[in-house]
Amino acid sequence: MVVTKSGSGNIISLGISNIRLPEQRSFAHNFDFWEAAAKDNILMTMPEKEKEGIDLKSMADATHEVAHGGQKAAKAVVVLEESDLPYEEDILKNQYSLRSWQRYIDHKKKSKAPLKQICQVYERALKIFERSYKLWFNYLRFRKRMIAHKCPTDVAFQHLSDAYERCLVYLHKMPRIWLEYCEIMMKRGLITETRRVFDRSLRALPVTQHMRIWPLYIDFLTSHDITETTIRCYRRYLKLNPLAREDFVEYLRKVDQLDEAAKQLANLVNEDRPVSEKGKTVHQLWSELAELISQNPTKVTSLNVDAILRQGIKRYSDQVGVLWCSLAEYYIRSAQFEKARDIYEEAMGSTKTVRDFTQIFDAYAKLEEREAAARVEQLDEENATEEDDLELEWLFARYEHLLERRPLLLNSVLLRQNPHNVHEWLNRVELYDGQPNKVIETYLEAVKTVSPKMQVGRLSSIWISFAKFYEKNKHVADARSIFEKAVEAPYVKVDELATVWCEYAEMEMRQKEFPRAVAVLKRAVAPPPRKTDYFDEGETVQTRVHKSLKVWSMYADLEECFGTVEKCRAVYDRVIDLRIATPQIVINYASFLEEHNYFEDGFKAYERGIALFKWPNVYDIWNLYLTKFIKRYGGNKLERARDLFEQCLDGCPPKFAKNIFLLYAQLEEKHGLARHAMSIYNRATKAVDKDDQYAMYNIYIKRAGEDFGLPHTRPIYEDAISSLPENKSRDMSMRYAAMERALGEIDRARAIYAHASEICDPRVYGIFWETWKEFELKHGNEDTVREMLRIKRSVQATYNTNINYMSAQMIAAGNPAMPGEGATGGDSMALLEARAQLVVEEKKASATGGNISFVRGASKTTKEATTENPDEIDIGDDDDEEGEGEGEEGDETEVSTRAVPSAVLGGLAPKDD
């Protein structure tokens, strides 16, 4: 019966609606019937009599009534408000219009009708639109909001689950409905029922939509302690999504299912993808697997740990040490200590890097140390027997033996790294010191292993060391046999074979077998059957060693010591003929001949050497040759000596010409003509290097003055001044002027000073102007002093045109540090500024007065009133820009009248002077 309430509260009857329920059946039984229908999506088979009396829509309405606490009744009363009448009329007219029902529901919500009435409208609409996803979705969400504040164990959640079950009878292909239903079940905390709901959803939905269910399913499983169920479900999930294997591994490690975790990690490694889903490389996964299986030998039983780790050792060469240690640790944790030792020994015998060897050796030593320490602690707690003491000693002995083997094991690692390393083979021999059999085995293995083309070091060093080992142990015959094999061994360079021959000869000399030593070297230098080029690497070194200078040098030394003069000369001649001699060989040959009084033959040897070499290599030969020739003959063969010198100087570089010219000039001075010597000195000043010109001019001037007198040096001075650079020309000019002054040639000296003043900046080379000033004060008069000061101002004005040039000149001259400069020189710009400031200060100081000063020009001259003597020079009023510095400020120097030297005036001098 449906009634409505008017505004006054009167009930108006609208009609009767009968709802029939199955007879003799409880509601709970009917709900079980609905649940079975929801599972199979069809109504189960029932007796025909019962089927005829079932009205599905009425049943849904009755179920809804029970969900809200109503009593089981055959009739349901729907209460309506007066504002609902238009909507009721609309749905009566448009019963199958979903929009009309939605407007009615929205009206109920806006009017804040009781929740029960809203649910009644939803239920009435669902009787008609039982497959409407939108209507069911809104209804279920509305029901969820109604009970959101209640405890999950409240019966309302059960009623909501019933509503979801009814919905899924029609909408079992909708994943969103299943997800919300599963969330409701997860909130209720019913594990088994929730799992069954998830399973039903997976069976109902197509496989393309399973990925929407599985993440929630996995979260539900991992949030409860149902390990076996979770593992089984994860395996199902991995068939659909293999990328979740890393999450599965993390879960397994969390629940201590390490055997299954190891298997899943092995599967991840075998996938051989560059990067896993979580960004881990295959190497990182390998490391995790190795750590897992090595540290949990009792929990990981399904995998062949040994095979897995050995595969990793072959695969990852940069982690060999870590993986070997992991494999050994697996056996240690399994209490298989002997097996662990075998693993360590195998690892140390196969690693190729020092880093891996260090890791393995340290782990091995730590194992032995721990075992010995544990045994000591055990014996301290118990009464130790003699057998226990022996066992303990054995443990310590094994530990010490391991430490003693470390250098040898490390050497083995380096040789595996590079078996052609000669230095490591020799180090290995030293490690076997005191074990002759091991030493011999090492030498034999080394000479078989080292390839000449790949060697690091020299293969000849091994052969020589091998032979010396036999020699040291008094087995000279065996040493000779080793050398005989060594000279036949293939080498890359001729020098190695030459070294072997020389060591062979030295061994014979140590045994006092001098003829044998000479015979050995004679065999070495014997020419091959056919002609070969020394630098032809296509030929063997045995066919080229006859041109080795090392072998010939030692052969010549032996012949000098133990052979005859003729044999020694033959050896040296052969060396020169082969054109392998060096200047030192030529000098040695000549010295040998001179020692035996074969002077002319010695000079011929020098000449043969000179023909072999060019400058500058021939310098030492020429120098010795000329010295020895002069010493031998002196002036007896002067023309021949002159020819030799001229021949030497022809093409001689300026760098080496100085000593040759001096030797030549010395010869002429002692045994020849002085004018020839002067001519040689003159040639030398032009031919020598620029750095030696100044010294050569000095020697030239000295020798000319000694031999011909000082006046003869004037053209030399003039030539030097014009030829030398400015810094040297300035010194030469001052020396020239001093000489003229000494000779009494005052005018010539003054002219020299005037000529040199052009290159003497007064601010840089003050000593020049001081010298000239002192000269004028002693030998000049007022006019000459005026002229000197005029020239000084003129030169200073010339140099003042460029302050930067002037500063650079001052720096180059190396003047003492100016005020403000640091002891270390300071900044270059600061230095220039300081010097410029000093110039300004000097100008200011000179303005106040000085010793001797003149005005710059007529335009700047200040005329003073002079009545007594108009020609008088007022020295105190002149500018002192030149910075003479001859006295303290304010001092004045008078130019007194002196007697002019008679040398200046000559015959015009007064007789009373």
VOVEXDO-336216 format. One record per residue (C-alpha): residue number from 1; x, y, z. Coordinates in steps of 0.5 Angstrom, whole numbers. Layout:
R   num      c1      c2      c3
R   NUM       X       Y       Z
...
***
This chain:
R   num      c1      c2      c3
R     1       0       0       0
R     2       3       7      -2
R     3       1      13       2
R     4       3      20       2
R     5       2      26       7
R     6      -1      32       6
R     7       1      39       9
R     8      -4      38      14
R     9      -1      31      16
R    10      -7      27      13
R    11      -6      21      10
R    12      -8      20       2
R    13      -9      13      -1
R    14      -6      12      -8
R    15      -6       5      -9
R    16      -4      -2      -7
R    17       2      -6      -9
R    18       2     -13      -7
R    19       9     -17      -5
R    20       9     -24      -5
R    21      14     -28      -2
R    22      16     -35      -3
R    23      11     -40       2
R    24      15     -44       7
R    25      22     -41       6
R    26      25     -36      10
R    27      29     -30       8
R    28      36     -32      10
R    29      34     -38       5
R    30      32     -34       0
R    31      39     -29       1
R    32      43     -36       0
R    33      39     -37      -6
R    34      41     -30      -9
R    35      48     -31      -7
R    36      49     -37     -11
R    37      45     -34     -17
R    38      51     -28     -16
R    39      56     -33     -17
R    40      53     -37     -23
R    41      50     -31     -26
R    42      44     -35     -27
R    43      38     -37     -23
R    44      39     -44     -20
R    45      34     -49     -22
R    46      28     -50     -17
R    47      22     -54     -17
R    48      17     -51     -22
R    49      11     -50     -17
R    50      16     -45     -13
R    51      19     -42     -19
R    52      12     -39     -21
R    53      11     -36     -14
R    54      17     -32     -14
R    55      17     -24     -16
R    56      24     -22     -17
R    57      23     -15     -16
R    58      19     -16     -10
R    59      24     -20      -7
R    60      29     -14      -8
R    61      24      -9      -5
R    62      24     -14       1
R    63      31     -15       2
R    64      32      -8       2
R    65      27      -7       8
R    66      30     -12      12
R    67      37      -8      11
R    68      34      -2      14
R    69      31      -6      20
R    70      24      -7      18
R    71      20     -13      19
R    72      18     -19      15
R    73      11     -17      12
R    74       8     -18       5
R    75       6     -11       5
R    76      11      -5       5
R    77       8       2       6
R    78      12       8       2
R    79      11      15       5
R    80      11      21       1
R    81      12      28       2
R    82       7      33      -2
R    83      13      36      -6
R    84      14      29      -8
R    85       8      28     -12
R    86      10      32     -19
R    87      16      27     -19
R    88      11      21     -17
R    89       7      23     -23
R    90      13      24     -28
R    91      15      17     -26
R    92       8      14     -27
R    93       8      17     -34
R    94      15      16     -36
R    95      17       9     -32
R    96      22       7     -36
R    97      26      14     -36
R    98      32      14     -32
R    99      33      22     -32
R   100      26      22     -29
R   101      28      17     -23
R   102      35      21     -23
R   103      31      28     -22
R   104      27      25     -17
R   105      33      22     -13
R   106      36      29     -13
R   107      30      32     -11
R   108      30      27      -5
R   109      37      29      -3
R   110      36      37      -4
R   111      30      37       0
R   112      34      33       6
R   113      29      27       6
R   114      30      21      11
R   115      36      17       8
R   116      31      11       8
R   117      26      15       3
R   118      32      16      -1
R   119      34       9      -1
R   120      27       7      -3
R   121      27      11      -9
R   122      34       8     -11
R   123      31       1     -10
R   124      24       2     -14
R   125      29       5     -19
R   126      33      -1     -19
R   127      27      -6     -20
R   128      26      -3     -27
R   129      33      -1     -29
R   130      37      -7     -26
R   131      43      -7     -31
R   132      44       1     -30
R   133      51       2     -28
R   134      50       9     -27
R   135      44       8     -22
R   136      48       2     -18
R   137      54       6     -18
R   138      51      12     -15
R   139      47       8     -10
R   140      52       4      -7
R   141      57      10      -6
R   142      51      13      -3
R   143      50       7       2
R   144      58       7       3
R   145      57      15       5
R   146      51      13      10
R   147      56       8      14
R   148      63      11      13
R   149      63      13      20
R   150      61       6      23
R   151      65       1      25
R   152      67      -4      20
R   153      64     -10      24
R   154      57      -6      24
R   155      52     -10      21
R   156      51      -4      16
R   157      57      -7      13
R   158      54     -13      12
R   159      48     -10       9
R   160      52      -6       4
R   161      56     -12       2
R   162      49     -16       1
R   163      47     -10      -4
R   164      54     -11      -8
R   165      52     -18      -9
R   166      46     -16     -12
R   167      49     -11     -16
R   168      54     -16     -19
R   169      48     -21     -21
R   170      47     -16     -26
R   171      54     -12     -27
R   172      59     -17     -26
R   173      63     -15     -32
R   174      64      -8     -28
R   175      72      -8     -25
R   176      70      -1     -21
R   177      64      -5     -18
R   178      69     -10     -16
R   179      74      -6     -14
R   180      70      -2      -9
R   181      67      -9      -6
R   182      74     -11      -5
R   183      76      -5      -1
R   184      69      -6       3
R   185      71     -13       5
R   186      78     -11       6
R   187      76      -6      11
R   188      71     -11      14
R   189      77     -15      16
R   190      74     -22      14
R   191      80     -25      11
R   192      78     -32       7
R   193      71     -28       5
R   194      75     -22       2
R   195      80     -27      -1
R   196      74     -31      -5
R   197      71     -24      -7
R   198      78     -23     -10
R   199      78     -29     -14
R   200      71     -29     -16
R   201      73     -22     -19
R   202      79     -25     -23
R   203      74     -30     -25
R   204      69     -26     -27
R   205      73     -20     -31
R   206      77     -21     -37
R   207      84     -22     -37
R   208      85     -15     -40
R   209      82     -12     -34
R   210      86     -16     -28
R   211      92     -11     -27
R   212      86      -7     -24
R   213      85     -12     -19
R   214      92     -15     -18
R   215      95      -9     -14
R   216      90      -9      -9
R   217      89     -16      -8
R   218      97     -16      -7
R   219      96     -11      -2
R   220      91     -14       2
R   221      95     -21       2
R   222     102     -18       4
R   223      98     -14      10
R   224      96     -20      13
R   225     100     -26      16
R   226      98     -31      11
R   227     105     -33       8
R   228     103     -39       4
R   229      97     -36       1
R   230     101     -30      -1
R   231     106     -34      -4
R   232     101     -38      -8
R   233      98     -32     -10
R   234     104     -28     -12
R   235     106     -34     -17
R   236      99     -33     -20
R   237     100     -26     -21
R   238     107     -27     -24
R   239     104     -31     -30
R   240     100     -24     -31
R   241     106     -19     -29
R   242     113     -22     -29
R   243     116     -15     -28
R   244     113     -15     -21
R   245     118     -21     -19
R   246     123     -16     -15
R   247     117     -14     -10
R   248     116     -22      -9
R   249     123     -22      -8
R   250     123     -17      -3
R   251     117     -20       1
R   252     120     -27       1
R   253     126     -24       4
R   254     121     -20       9
R   255     118     -26      11
R   256     124     -31      11
R   257     123     -35       5
R   258     130     -35       3
R   259     130     -41      -1
R   260     124     -38      -6
R   261     127     -31      -6
R   262     134     -34      -8
R   263     130     -38     -14
R   264     126     -32     -16
R   265     133     -28     -16
R   266     136     -33     -20
R   267     130     -32     -25
R   268     131     -25     -25
R   269     139     -25     -27
R   270     137     -30     -32
R   271     132     -25     -36
R   272     139     -22     -37
R   273     135     -15     -38
R   274     140      -9     -38
R   275     136      -5     -32
R   276     130      -8     -28
R   277     124      -5     -26
R   278     127      -2     -20
R   279     133       1     -24
R   280     138      -5     -21
R   281     143      -8     -26
R   282     144     -15     -27
R   283     151     -14     -23
R   284     147     -11     -17
R   285     142     -17     -18
R   286     148     -22     -18
R   287     151     -19     -12
R   288     144     -19      -8
R   289     144     -27     -10
R   290     151     -28      -8
R   291     150     -25      -1
R   292     143     -28       0
R   293     146     -35      -2
R   294     152     -35       1
R   295     150     -32       8
R   296     144     -37       9
R   297     147     -44       7
R   298     142     -48      11
R   299     136     -44       8
R   300     137     -44       1
R   301     137     -51      -1
R   302     134     -51      -8
R   303     140     -48     -12
R   304     147     -50     -14
R   305     150     -45     -10
R   306     157     -47     -13
R   307     155     -47     -20
R   308     152     -40     -19
R   309     157     -37     -16
R   310     163     -40     -21
R   311     158     -37     -27
R   312     158     -30     -24
R   313     166     -31     -23
R   314     167     -32     -30
R   315     162     -27     -32
R   316     164     -21     -28
R   317     171     -20     -28
R   318     171     -14     -24
R   319     168     -18     -18
R   320     172     -24     -18
R   321     175     -23     -11
R   322     168     -21      -8
R   323     165     -28     -11
R   324     170     -32      -9
R   325     170     -30      -2
R   326     162     -31      -2
R   327     163     -38      -4
R   328     168     -39       1
R   329     163     -36       6
R   330     158     -41       4
R   331     162     -47       6
R   332     164     -43      12
R   333     157     -42      14
R   334     156     -49      12
R   335     161     -52      17
R   336     165     -55      11
R   337     172     -51      13
R   338     176     -56       9
R   339     172     -54       3
R   340     173     -47       4
R   341     180     -47       5
R   342     180     -51      -2
R   343     176     -45      -5
R   344     181     -40      -2
R   345     187     -44      -5
R   346     183     -44     -12
R   347     182     -37     -12
R   348     189     -35     -10
R   349     191     -39     -16
R   350     187     -36     -21
R   351     186     -29     -20
R   352     189     -24     -24
R   353     189     -17     -20
R   354     192     -15     -14
R   355     186     -12     -11
R   356     182     -19     -12
R   357     188     -23      -9
R   358     188     -18      -3
R   359     181     -19      -2
R   360     181     -27      -2
R   361     188     -27       2
R   362     185     -23       8
R   363     179     -27       8
R   364     183     -33       8
R   365     188     -30      14
R   366     182     -28      18
R   367     179     -35      17
R   368     185     -38      20
R   369     186     -33      25
R   370     179     -34      28
R   371     180     -42      28
R   372     186     -41      32
R   373     183     -36      37
R   374     177     -40      38
R   375     181     -47      39
R   376     185     -43      44
R   377     179     -40      48
R   378     176     -47      48
R   379     183     -50      51
R   380     183     -45      56
R   381     176     -47      58
R   382     178     -55      58
R   383     183     -59      60
R   384     188     -59      54
R   385     191     -66      53
R   386     197     -67      49
R   387     193     -68      43
R   388     190     -62      43
R   389     196     -58      44
R   390     199     -61      38
R   391     193     -59      34
R   392     193     -52      36
R   393     201     -52      34
R   394     199     -55      27
R   395     193     -49      27
R   396     199     -44      28
R   397     204     -47      24
R   398     198     -47      18
R   399     197     -39      19
R   400     204     -37      19
R   401     205     -41      13
R   402     200     -38      10
R   403     203     -31      11
R   404     210     -33       9
R   405     207     -35       2
R   406     204     -28       1
R   407     210     -25      -3
R   408     210     -32      -7
R   409     203     -32      -8
R   410     202     -24     -10
R   411     208     -25     -15
R   412     204     -31     -18
R   413     198     -26     -19
R   414     203     -21     -23
R   415     205     -26     -27
R   416     198     -29     -29
R   417     197     -22     -30
R   418     203     -21     -35
R   419     207     -27     -36
R   420     212     -23     -40
R   421     214     -19     -35
R   422     222     -20     -34
R   423     222     -16     -27
R   424     217     -21     -24
R   425     220     -27     -26
R   426     227     -25     -23
R   427     223     -23     -17
R   428     220     -30     -16
R   429     227     -32     -17
R   430     229     -28     -11
R   431     223     -31      -7
R   432     226     -38      -8
R   433     233     -36      -5
R   434     235     -42      -2
R   435     231     -47      -6
R   436     236     -49     -12
R   437     231     -54     -15
R   438     225     -48     -15
R   439     230     -43     -18
R   440     232     -47     -24
R   441     225     -49     -25
R   442     223     -42     -25
R   443     229     -40     -30
R   444     227     -45     -34
R   445     219     -43     -34
R   446     221     -36     -35
R   447     225     -37     -41
R   448     220     -41     -44
R   449     214     -37     -43
R   450     217     -30     -44
R   451     216     -28     -51
R   452     221     -23     -54
R   453     216     -19     -58
R   454     211     -18     -52
R   455     217     -17     -46
R   456     217     -12     -41
R   457     224     -11     -39
R   458     229     -15     -42
R   459     229     -23     -44
R   460     237     -23     -44
R   461     237     -21     -36
R   462     234     -28     -35
R   463     239     -31     -39
R   464     244     -27     -35
R   465     242     -28     -28
R   466     241     -36     -30
R   467     248     -37     -32
R   468     250     -32     -26
R   469     246     -37     -21
R   470     251     -43     -24
R   471     257     -39     -23
R   472     255     -37     -16
R   473     254     -44     -14
R   474     261     -46     -18
R   475     258     -50     -24
R   476     262     -46     -29
R   477     261     -51     -34
R   478     253     -51     -33
R   479     254     -43     -34
R   480     258     -43     -40
R   481     252     -48     -43
R   482     247     -43     -41
R   483     251     -37     -44
R   484     251     -42     -51
R   485     244     -42     -51
R   486     243     -35     -49
R   487     247     -33     -55
R   488     242     -37     -60
R   489     236     -34     -57
R   490     231     -30     -61
R   491     231     -22     -58
R   492     228     -16     -61
R   493     234     -12     -60
R   494     241     -13     -62
R   495     243      -9     -56
R   496     240     -15     -52
R   497     245     -20     -55
R   498     251     -16     -55
R   499     250     -15     -47
R   500     249     -23     -47
R   501     256     -23     -51
R   502     259     -18     -46
R   503     257     -22     -40
R   504     259     -28     -43
R   505     266     -25     -43
R   506     266     -22     -36
R   507     264     -29     -33
R   508     271     -32     -37
R   509     275     -26     -34
R   510     272     -27     -27
R   511     274     -34     -28
R   512     281     -32     -30
R   513     280     -35     -37
R   514     283     -29     -41
R   515     284     -33     -48
R   516     277     -35     -47
R   517     274     -28     -46
R   518     278     -26     -52
R   519     275     -32     -56
R   520     268     -31     -54
R   521     268     -23     -57
R   522     272     -25     -63
R   523     266     -30     -64
R   524     261     -25     -63
R   525     264     -20     -68
R   526     265     -25     -73
R   527     262     -23     -80
R   528     256     -27     -82
R   529     256     -31     -89
R   530     252     -26     -92
R   531     252     -18     -92
R   532     246     -15     -87
R   533     244      -8     -85
R   534     245      -7     -78
R   535     238      -3     -78
R   536     234      -9     -82
R   537     229     -11     -77
R   538     227     -17     -82
R   539     234     -20     -80
R   540     236     -24     -74
R   541     240     -20     -68
R   542     245     -26     -69
R   543     247     -24     -76
R   544     247     -16     -74
R   545     251     -17     -67
R   546     258     -16     -71
R   547     256      -9     -72
R   548     255      -8     -64
R   549     259      -2     -62
R   550     258      -5     -55
R   551     262     -12     -57
R   552     267      -8     -61
R   553     269      -3     -55
R   554     270      -9     -50
R   555     273     -13     -55
R   556     278      -7     -56
R   557     279      -6     -49
R   558     281     -14     -48
R   559     286     -13     -54
R   560     289      -7     -50
R   561     290     -11     -44
R   562     291     -18     -46
R   563     293     -18     -53
R   564     299     -15     -58
R   565     299      -8     -61
R   566     298     -11     -68
R   567     291     -14     -66
R   568     289      -8     -62
R   569     290      -4     -68
R   570     287      -9     -72
R   571     281      -8     -68
R   572     280      -1     -68
R   573     281      -1     -75
R   574     276      -5     -76
R   575     271      -1     -72
R   576     273       5     -76
R   577     272       1     -83
R   578     265      -1     -80
R   579     263       6     -79
R   580     261       5     -72
R   581     266       8     -68
R   582     264      14     -64
R   583     269      20     -62
R   584     271      17     -56
R   585     273      11     -60
R   586     277      15     -64
R   587     280      19     -58
R   588     282      12     -55
R   589     285       9     -61
R   590     290      15     -62
R   591     291      15     -54
R   592     293       8     -55
R   593     298       9     -61
R   594     301      15     -57
R   595     302      11     -51
R   596     306       6     -55
R   597     310      12     -59
R   598     306      11     -66
R   599     305      19     -66
R   600     304      19     -73
R   601     299      13     -73
R   602     296      17     -68
R   603     295      23     -72
R   604     292      19     -78
R   605     287      16     -73
R   606     285      23     -71
R   607     284      25     -78
R   608     280      18     -80
R   609     276      20     -74
R   610     275      27     -77
R   611     273      24     -84
R   612     268      20     -80
R   613     264      26     -76
R   614     262      33     -77
R   615     261      39     -73
R   616     259      39     -67
R   617     261      32     -66
R   618     268      33     -69
R   619     270      38     -64
R   620     273      34     -59
R   621     277      30     -64
R   622     280      37     -67
R   623     281      40     -60
R   624     285      34     -58
R   625     289      33     -65
R   626     291      40     -65
R   627     293      40     -58
R   628     297      34     -59
R   629     300      36     -65
R   630     303      43     -62
R   631     305      39     -56
R   632     309      34     -61
R   633     312      39     -66
R   634     311      46     -63
R   635     314      50     -69
R   636     318      45     -73
R   637     312      44     -77
R   638     309      50     -77
R   639     306      50     -84
R   640     303      44     -83
R   641     300      46     -76
R   642     297      52     -80
R   643     294      48     -85
R   644     291      44     -80
R   645     288      50     -76
R   646     285      53     -83
R   647     282      46     -84
R   648     279      46     -77
R   649     276      53     -78
R   650     273      52     -85
R   651     266      50     -83
R   652     267      51     -75
R   653     261      54     -72
R   654     261      60     -68
R   655     260      57     -61
R   656     266      52     -62
R   657     271      57     -65
R   658     273      61     -59
R   659     278      56     -56
R   660     281      54     -63
R   661     282      61     -65
R   662     286      62     -58
R   663     290      56     -59
R   664     292      58     -66
R   665     294      65     -64
R   666     298      62     -58
R   667     301      58     -63
R   668     303      64     -68
R   669     305      68     -61
R   670     310      62     -59
R   671     313      60     -66
R   672     310      64     -71
R   673     309      72     -73
R   674     306      77     -68
R   675     302      80     -74
R   676     300      73     -76
R   677     297      72     -69
R   678     294      79     -69
R   679     291      77     -75
R   680     288      71     -72
R   681     285      75     -66
R   682     282      80     -71
R   683     279      74     -75
R   684     276      71     -68
R   685     273      77     -66
R   686     268      76     -72
R   687     268      69     -72
R   688     266      67     -65
R   689     259      67     -62
R   690     256      74     -60
R   691     257      72     -53
R   692     264      71     -53
R   693     266      77     -58
R   694     267      82     -52
R   695     272      77     -48
R   696     275      76     -55
R   697     276      83     -56
R   698     279      84     -49
R   699     284      78     -50
R   700     286      82     -57
R   701     287      89     -54
R   702     291      86     -48
R   703     295      82     -53
R   704     296      88     -58
R   705     298      92     -52
R   706     303      88     -50
R   707     306      86     -56
R   708     305      93     -60
R   709     304      98     -55
R   710     297     102     -53
R   711     297     106     -59
R   712     296     100     -63
R   713     290      98     -59
R   714     286     104     -62
R   715     283     101     -68
R   716     281      95     -64
R   717     277      99     -59
R   718     274     103     -65
R   719     272      96     -68
R   720     270      94     -62
R   721     265     100     -60
R   722     262      99     -67
R   723     261      92     -67
R   724     259      90     -60
R   725     252      91     -57
R   726     250      97     -53
R   727     251      94     -46
R   728     258      92     -48
R   729     260      98     -53
R   730     259     103     -47
R   731     264      99     -42
R   732     269      99     -48
R   733     268     106     -49
R   734     270     108     -42
R   735     276     103     -42
R   736     278     107     -49
R   737     277     113     -46
R   738     281     111     -39
R   739     287     109     -44
R   740     287     115     -48
R   741     287     119     -41
R   742     293     115     -39
R   743     296     117     -45
R   744     295     124     -44
R   745     290     125     -50
R   746     285     129     -46
R   747     282     131     -53
R   748     281     124     -55
R   749     278     122     -49
R   750     273     127     -49
R   751     271     126     -56
R   752     270     118     -54
R   753     266     121     -48
R   754     262     125     -52
R   755     261     119     -57
R   756     259     114     -52
R   757     254     119     -49
R   758     249     118     -54
R   759     248     111     -51
R   760     248     113     -44
R   761     242     115     -41
R   762     243     119     -35
R   763     238     116     -30
R   764     240     109     -32
R   765     248     110     -33
R   766     250     115     -28
R   767     257     112     -27
R   768     258     114     -34
R   769     257     121     -33
R   770     260     121     -26
R   771     266     119     -29
R   772     266     124     -35
R   773     265     130     -30
R   774     270     127     -26
R   775     275     127     -32
R   776     272     135     -34
R   777     274     137     -27
R   778     281     135     -27
R   779     283     136     -34
R   780     278     141     -37
R   781     275     148     -36
R   782     269     152     -36
R   783     267     151     -43
R   784     268     144     -43
R   785     264     143     -37
R   786     259     147     -40
R   787     259     143     -46
R   788     259     136     -42
R   789     253     139     -38
R   790     249     141     -45
R   791     250     134     -48
R   792     248     131     -41
R   793     241     135     -42
R   794     240     133     -49
R   795     241     126     -48
R   796     237     126     -42
R   797     231     130     -46
R   798     232     125     -52
R   799     231     119     -47
R   800     225     123     -43
R   801     221     122     -49
R   802     219     115     -47
R   803     218     114     -40
R   804     216     107     -41
R   805     222     106     -45
R   806     226     109     -40
R   807     223     105     -34
R   808     225      99     -38
R   809     232     101     -39
R   810     232     102     -31
R   811     229      95     -30
R   812     234      92     -35
R   813     240      95     -32
R   814     239      92     -25
R   815     239      99     -21
R   816     238      98     -13
R   817     231      98     -11
R   818     227     104     -10
R   819     223     107      -4
R   820     217     103      -4
R   821     219      97      -7
R   822     219      90      -3
R   823     225      86      -2
R   824     223      81      -7
R   825     221      86     -13
R   826     214      87     -13
R   827     209      88     -18
R   828     212      90     -25
R   829     207      96     -25
R   830     208      98     -18
R   831     216      98     -20
R   832     215     103     -26
R   833     210     108     -22
R   834     215     108     -16
R   835     221     110     -21
R   836     217     115     -25
R   837     215     118     -18
R   838     223     118     -16
R   839     224     122     -23
R   840     219     127     -21
R   841     222     128     -14
R   842     229     129     -17
R   843     226     134     -21
R   844     223     138     -15
R   845     230     137     -11
R   846     234     140     -17
R   847     230     146     -17
R   848     232     148     -10
R   849     239     148     -12
R   850     245     143     -14
R   851     252     143     -15
R   852     253     144     -23
R   853     247     146     -27
R   854     245     149     -33
R   855     239     152     -36
R   856     236     148     -42
R   857     235     154     -47
R   858     235     161     -48
R   859     227     161     -47
R   860     227     159     -40
R   861     233     163     -38
R   862     232     167     -32
R   863     237     173     -33
R   864     240     176     -26
R   865     243     183     -25
R   866     250     182     -25
R   867     254     188     -25
R   868     261     186     -23
R   869     262     180     -27
R   870     257     179     -33
R   871     261     172     -35
R   872     260     169     -28
R   873     257     163     -27
R   874     252     162     -21
R   875     253     155     -20
R   876     247     155     -14
R   877     242     158     -19
R   878     242     152     -24
R   879     238     147     -25
R   880     240     140     -22
R   881     236     136     -26
R   882     242     131     -27
R   883     242     129     -20
R   884     249     129     -19
R   885     248     127     -11
R   886     255     130      -9
R   887     253     133      -3
R   888     248     134       2
R   889     242     139       0
R   890     244     146       0
R   891     252     145      -2
R   892     255     148      -7
R   893     261     146     -11
R   894     266     152     -14
R   895     270     151     -20
R   896     276     154     -18
R   897     282     156     -23
R   898     287     151     -24
R   899     293     150     -28
R   900     292     147     -35
R   901     297     141     -36
R   902     302     142     -41
R   903     300     136     -44
R   904     294     139     -47
R   905     297     146     -49
R   906     304     143     -52
R   907     308     148     -54
R   908     304     154     -52
R   909     304     153     -45
R   910     307     159     -41
R   911     314     157     -39
R   912     313     159     -32
R   913     308     153     -31
***
